[in-house]
Amino acid sequence: MMINVNEFKKKLITQALQGKLTEQLISDGTALELINEIVKTKSTLKKKWSILEVDNDNLPFAIPSSWTWCYLKSISDSIGGKTNQIQANEVKEKGEIPVVSQGKKYIDGYTSFSSKVITDIPVILFGDHTKIVKYINFEFVVGADGTKLLKPICVDNKFFYYLITYASFTIFDLGYSRHYSLLKKCPLPLPPLEEQKRIVAKLDEIFAELDKIDEQQTRLTTIQEKMETKILKLAIQGKLVEQRPEEGTGEELFKLIQKEKQELIKEGKIKKEKPLPVIEEDEIPFEIPSTWKWVRLKSICDSIYAGGDKPQDFVENKDSNHTIPVVANGVTNNGIIGYTSLLRSRENSITVAGRGTIGFTVYRNYSFFPIVRLIVLEQNKFINPIFLSTYFKVMQEKSTGTSIPQLTVPMIIDRVIPLPPLEEQNRIVAKIKNLLPLCRSN
């Protein structure tokens, strides 16, 4: 079983800030004595400020008696300011001094503006509206993006970093963005200085081991993904299961599909199609068994179309009147963004993302309503949809276009597809279902 390292770290930080990871020693003194030291230090800075009283009726958890609660403003200063910021056009790929910002990378580039360099380090970087909290112990210049740089007063630098990290994920878990104005209102537990150092030492020790585990898990995940990709590639190349003469050929199945489609056209269930171009040798991506056949995608699908606008009765949460999933291009929740009462696409169909996560393929065993350039493949009844979706997963789409990368229906209807006999398709899918879970077993 994989460990969610980030969630584990969050729990450990919370426990540490509850006084559960370290011993409280009388020789450490009290946090109130530390507050007095902060008062003396801040007074010498000649800034207008005051120790803010914390509302004891609204605290998140209990802390040891030698600790106290405080607010960010009481134990830190915000440094940097606009005088240390440079504009985006002044950031280069190369330079002497790193440029930091609230983005996920946090080092946006480099500059040579040594006059704007911040040398008062270490500091904690806090990004409004982002997840970023960084401990910075090197000289740098600030990017012009509203980044907050916080300097602790009489508080251990690394402990202060863990405090801000705790406050950041606490704010986010409550459903708010990580905005500085909310950070300032978050009550923070403050132990004596010596215990702060013990907490840092304990967390650093445990986190070092967790980072090793995370690295090993990442390697394992990479190996698992490679194994899964290999299985899927073998599947669409006819190398995962044996070919059986009694199951017929892809050519015979193709003729059956065309006969079936002609019947559907006569019944008015599907539209008459234009003749498809002959498959040229240079279009074939790999070899397939002699019993298989290369075909055009359109020739084995009853319908291929793209989603449109969001339905008027769209709701985010499912209810008795809105039970049909509304599906877009996203990966999260397989692209399901809400619900409607309208049905557009039949169950046991395939969707391929035409924008955003281009090429993201999902087999859907339920009826749905597609939107936002989501391409829907309603395959013929003699095609196993999971086999067809496997082909699209392996042969990942490449983004195209200029300003807006996209994939369109005309770009895929002529796609060449390997066609095995139906029984072999079914055996391939069964084999995939048996093998893929083994790749993820621990």
C-alpha positions in Angstrom: 0.0 0.0 0.0 1.3 3.4 -1.0 1.8 6.0 1.7 0.4 9.5 1.0 3.6 11.3 2.1 2.2 14.8 1.9 -0.9 13.9 4.0 1.3 12.1 6.5 3.5 15.2 6.8 0.5 17.4 7.5 -0.6 15.1 10.3 2.9 15.1 11.8 3.2 18.8 11.7 -0.2 19.1 13.4 0.8 16.7 16.1 4.1 18.5 16.6 2.3 21.8 17.0 0.1 20.1 19.7 3.2 19.2 21.7 2.8 15.4 21.0 6.2 14.8 19.4 8.5 16.3 21.9 9.0 16.4 25.7 8.2 19.6 27.6 11.2 20.6 29.9 10.9 23.0 32.8 14.4 24.3 31.9 13.0 25.6 28.6 11.1 28.3 30.3 7.7 29.4 28.9 6.4 30.9 25.7 5.2 33.9 27.6 8.9 34.6 28.5 9.7 34.3 24.8 6.9 36.8 24.0 8.6 39.3 26.4 11.8 38.9 24.4 9.9 39.5 21.2 8.4 42.7 22.7 11.9 44.0 23.5 13.3 43.1 20.1 10.4 44.6 18.1 10.6 47.8 20.2 14.1 48.4 19.0 12.8 48.2 15.4 10.8 51.4 16.1 7.7 50.0 14.3 4.1 50.6 15.3 2.8 47.2 16.5 1.3 45.5 19.5 0.9 41.9 20.8 -2.6 40.8 19.7 -4.6 38.9 22.2 -5.9 35.5 20.9 -9.6 34.6 21.4 -9.3 31.5 23.7 -12.9 30.5 23.0 -12.1 29.7 19.3 -8.9 27.6 19.4 -8.4 24.5 17.2 -6.8 22.2 19.8 -5.2 22.1 23.3 -1.5 22.9 23.8 1.0 22.3 26.7 0.7 24.7 29.6 4.2 26.2 28.9 3.1 27.2 25.4 0.9 30.1 24.3 -1.3 31.1 21.3 -0.3 34.0 19.1 -1.0 35.6 15.8 1.5 35.9 12.9 1.9 39.7 13.3 3.1 39.3 16.9 6.1 37.0 16.0 7.2 38.2 12.5 7.8 41.0 10.1 6.9 41.2 6.4 10.0 42.1 4.4 10.9 42.7 0.8 8.4 45.1 -0.5 8.2 46.7 -4.0 11.7 48.1 -3.7 13.0 44.5 -4.0 10.7 43.5 -6.9 11.6 43.3 -10.6 9.2 43.2 -13.5 8.5 40.0 -15.6 10.4 41.4 -18.6 13.5 41.7 -16.4 13.6 38.0 -15.6 16.0 35.9 -17.7 16.8 32.3 -18.1 20.4 32.9 -16.9 21.8 35.3 -14.4 23.6 35.6 -11.1 20.6 35.9 -8.7 17.5 33.7 -8.5 14.1 35.4 -8.8 11.4 33.9 -6.5 7.7 34.2 -6.7 4.5 32.4 -5.4 4.3 30.0 -8.4 4.7 26.3 -7.9 8.2 26.3 -9.3 8.9 29.3 -7.0 12.2 30.1 -8.8 11.0 31.8 -12.0 14.4 32.7 -13.5 17.4 34.8 -12.8 18.5 38.4 -12.9 21.6 40.6 -12.5 19.8 43.3 -10.4 22.1 43.1 -7.4 20.8 46.3 -6.0 17.5 44.6 -5.3 18.8 41.5 -3.8 17.5 40.3 -0.4 20.3 39.3 2.0 18.3 39.2 5.2 17.8 35.4 5.1 16.4 32.9 5.8 12.9 33.9 5.2 9.6 32.2 4.5 7.8 32.7 1.2 4.0 32.6 1.3 2.1 32.7 -2.0 -1.4 34.2 -2.0 -4.0 31.9 -3.7 -1.4 29.1 -4.1 -0.2 26.1 -2.1 3.3 27.4 -1.9 5.2 27.9 1.4 9.0 27.8 1.0 12.0 28.1 3.3 14.5 30.3 1.5 18.1 30.4 2.8 19.9 31.9 -0.2 20.1 35.5 -1.5 17.4 36.3 -4.1 15.3 39.0 -5.8 11.5 39.1 -5.6 9.2 38.7 -8.7 6.4 41.3 -9.1 3.5 39.0 -8.2 2.4 39.8 -4.7 4.7 37.3 -3.0 4.9 37.7 0.8 8.2 37.3 2.5 8.0 36.7 6.3 10.9 37.0 8.8 10.4 35.5 12.3 11.3 37.6 15.4 12.9 35.6 18.2 11.4 32.4 16.7 13.4 29.5 15.2 13.4 30.0 11.4 12.6 26.4 10.5 9.9 26.2 13.2 8.4 29.3 11.8 8.3 27.6 8.4 6.4 24.7 9.9 4.0 27.1 11.6 3.2 28.8 8.3 2.9 25.5 6.5 0.4 24.4 9.2 -1.6 27.6 8.9 -1.6 27.4 5.1 -3.1 23.9 4.8 -5.5 24.6 7.7 -6.9 27.6 5.8 -7.1 25.5 2.6 -8.8 22.6 4.3 -11.5 24.9 5.6 -12.3 25.7 2.0 -10.5 29.1 1.7 -7.7 30.2 -0.6 -4.4 30.7 1.0 -4.6 34.5 1.3 -2.3 36.5 3.5 -5.2 38.3 5.1 -6.5 34.9 6.3 -3.1 33.7 7.4 -2.8 36.7 9.7 -6.1 35.7 11.5 -5.0 32.1 12.1 -4.1 31.3 15.7 -0.6 29.8 16.0 0.7 27.7 18.8 4.0 29.0 20.2 6.3 26.8 22.4 9.5 28.0 24.2 12.5 28.5 21.8 14.4 25.4 22.9 11.4 23.2 22.3 10.9 24.8 18.9 14.4 23.5 18.0 13.6 20.0 19.3 10.4 20.0 17.2 12.3 21.0 14.1 15.0 18.4 14.7 12.3 15.7 15.1 10.3 16.7 12.1 13.4 17.1 9.9 14.5 13.6 11.0 11.1 12.0 10.2 10.6 14.0 7.0 14.0 12.9 5.7 12.9 9.2 6.0 9.5 10.0 4.4 11.3 11.7 1.5 13.2 8.5 0.9 9.9 6.6 0.9 8.4 9.1 -1.5 11.3 8.7 -3.8 11.1 4.9 -3.8 7.3 5.1 -4.4 7.9 7.4 -7.3 10.3 5.0 -8.8 7.9 2.1 -8.2 5.0 4.1 -9.8 7.2 4.7 -12.9 8.0 1.0 -13.2 4.3 0.1 -12.8 3.3 2.6 -15.4 5.9 1.2 -17.8 4.6 -2.3 -17.2 1.0 -1.2 -17.8 2.0 0.6 -21.0 3.9 -2.5 -22.2 0.8 -4.7 -21.6 -1.5 -2.4 -23.5 1.0 -2.2 -26.4 1.2 -5.9 -26.6 -2.6 -6.0 -26.5 -3.2 -3.8 -29.6 -0.3 -5.5 -31.5 -1.8 -9.0 -31.1 0.9 -10.3 -28.8 -1.0 -10.6 -25.6 -3.2 -13.7 -26.5 -2.9 -16.4 -29.1 -4.8 -16.3 -32.4 -7.4 -19.1 -32.8 -8.5 -20.1 -36.3 -12.0 -21.1 -35.2 -12.6 -17.4 -34.2 -12.5 -16.3 -37.8 -10.6 -13.2 -39.1 -10.7 -9.4 -38.9 -11.7 -9.4 -42.6 -14.8 -11.5 -41.9 -15.7 -9.3 -38.9 -15.3 -6.1 -41.0 -17.7 -7.4 -43.6 -20.2 -8.3 -40.8 -19.9 -4.7 -39.4 -20.5 -3.2 -42.8 -23.6 -5.3 -43.3 -24.9 -4.3 -39.9 -24.2 -0.6 -40.7 -26.1 -0.9 -44.0 -29.1 -2.2 -42.0 -28.9 0.7 -39.6 -28.8 3.2 -42.5 -31.9 1.6 -44.1 -33.7 1.9 -40.7 -32.6 5.6 -40.5 -30.7 5.1 -37.3 -27.4 6.3 -38.7 -26.5 8.5 -41.7 -25.1 7.2 -45.0 -21.3 7.6 -45.1 -19.0 8.6 -47.9 -16.5 6.1 -49.1 -13.3 6.1 -47.0 -9.8 6.3 -48.6 -7.8 3.1 -49.1 -5.3 2.5 -46.3 -1.7 3.1 -47.5 1.3 1.2 -46.3 2.9 4.3 -44.8 -0.1 4.8 -42.5 0.4 1.5 -40.7 2.2 2.1 -37.4 3.1 -1.5 -36.6 2.7 -5.1 -37.6 -0.4 -7.1 -36.6 -1.3 -10.8 -36.9 -2.3 -12.1 -40.4 -5.8 -12.8 -39.1 -6.3 -9.1 -38.2 -7.2 -6.3 -40.5 -6.3 -2.6 -40.6 -9.5 -0.4 -40.9 -10.6 3.2 -40.7 -12.1 4.3 -37.4 -15.2 5.6 -39.0 -15.9 2.2 -40.7 -16.3 0.5 -37.3 -18.3 3.2 -35.5 -22.0 3.9 -35.8 -21.4 7.5 -34.9 -18.5 9.9 -34.1 -19.3 13.4 -32.9 -18.1 16.2 -30.5 -19.9 17.6 -27.5 -21.4 21.1 -27.5 -22.6 23.6 -25.0 -23.4 22.9 -21.4 -27.1 21.9 -21.0 -29.5 24.6 -19.6 -30.6 22.5 -16.7 -27.0 21.7 -15.6 -26.5 21.2 -11.8 -23.2 20.4 -10.0 -24.8 17.8 -7.6 -26.8 14.8 -8.6 -30.5 14.8 -7.6 -33.7 12.9 -8.5 -34.3 15.0 -11.6 -30.7 15.3 -12.7 -29.1 11.9 -13.0 -27.2 12.0 -16.3 -23.5 12.9 -15.9 -22.3 16.0 -17.8 -18.8 15.2 -19.1 -16.0 17.6 -20.2 -12.3 17.3 -21.0 -10.9 17.0 -17.5 -9.0 14.1 -15.9 -10.4 14.7 -12.4 -13.4 12.4 -11.8 -13.0 11.2 -15.4 -14.3 14.6 -16.6 -17.7 14.4 -14.8 -18.4 18.0 -13.8 -22.1 17.8 -13.0 -25.5 16.4 -14.0 -28.5 17.0 -16.3 -31.8 15.5 -17.1 -30.9 15.3 -20.8 -29.5 12.3 -22.5 -27.3 12.6 -25.5 -24.7 9.8 -25.6 -25.5 6.1 -25.1 -23.8 3.9 -22.6 -20.8 1.7 -23.5 -19.3 4.5 -25.6 -15.8 6.0 -25.6 -14.8 9.6 -25.1 -11.5 11.3 -26.3 -10.6 14.7 -25.0 -10.3 17.2 -27.9 -9.0 20.1 -25.8 -7.2 20.5 -22.4 -6.0 17.0 -21.6 -5.9 16.2 -25.3 -6.2 12.4 -26.0 -7.4 11.5 -22.6 -9.6 8.4 -23.3 -12.3 7.0 -21.1 -14.6 4.0 -21.7 -18.0 5.0 -20.3 -20.4 2.2 -19.3 -23.2 4.7 -18.6 -25.3 7.2 -20.5 -23.9 10.8 -20.4 -24.0 14.3 -21.9 -20.7 15.4 -23.5 -19.6 19.1 -23.7 -16.6 21.3 -24.6 -15.0 19.5 -27.6 -15.3 16.1 -26.0 -15.2 13.6 -28.9 -17.6 10.6 -28.6 -17.1 7.3 -30.3 -20.2 5.1 -30.5 -18.6 1.9 -31.8 -20.5 -0.8 -33.7 -22.0 -3.6 -31.6 -19.4 -6.0 -33.0 -16.5 -4.0 -31.5 -15.4 -4.4 -27.9 -15.3 -0.8 -26.6 -12.6 -1.5 -24.1 -10.3 -2.9 -26.8 -11.0 0.2 -28.9 -10.3 2.6 -26.0 -7.1 0.7 -25.3 -5.8 1.6 -28.8 -6.5 5.3 -28.1 -4.8 5.1 -24.8 -1.7 3.7 -26.3 -1.6 5.9 -29.4 -1.7 9.1 -27.4 -3.0 12.1 -29.3 -0.7 15.1 -30.0 -1.9 18.6 -29.6 -2.3 20.6 -32.8 -3.4 24.0 -33.8 -1.8 27.4 -33.1 -3.3 29.5 -30.3 -5.6 26.8 -29.0 -4.3 23.2 -29.3 -7.2 20.8 -30.1 -8.3 17.5 -31.6 -11.3 17.5 -33.9 -13.6 14.8 -35.3 -12.3 15.2 -38.9 -8.8 14.6 -37.5 -9.6 11.1 -36.1 -12.4 9.6 -38.3 -9.8 8.3 -40.8 -7.5 6.9 -38.1 -6.3 3.4 -38.9 -7.3 0.8 -36.3 -6.2 -2.8 -35.9 -9.3 -5.1 -36.1 -9.1 -8.6 -34.5 -12.0 -11.1 -34.5 -14.6 -10.2 -31.9 -13.9 -13.2 -29.7 -10.2 -12.4 -29.7 -11.0 -8.8 -28.7 -13.0 -10.2 -25.8 -10.1 -12.4 -24.7 -7.6 -9.5 -25.0 -9.8 -7.3 -22.8 -10.1 -10.2 -20.2 -6.4 -10.6 -20.2 -5.8 -6.9 -19.7 -8.3 -6.9 -16.7 -6.3 -9.8 -15.2 -2.8 -8.4 -15.7 -3.2 -4.6 -14.9 -4.1 -5.1 -11.2 -0.9 -7.2 -10.9 1.2 -4.2 -11.9 -0.2 -2.3 -8.9 -0.1 -5.0 -6.3 2.3 -4.3 -3.4 
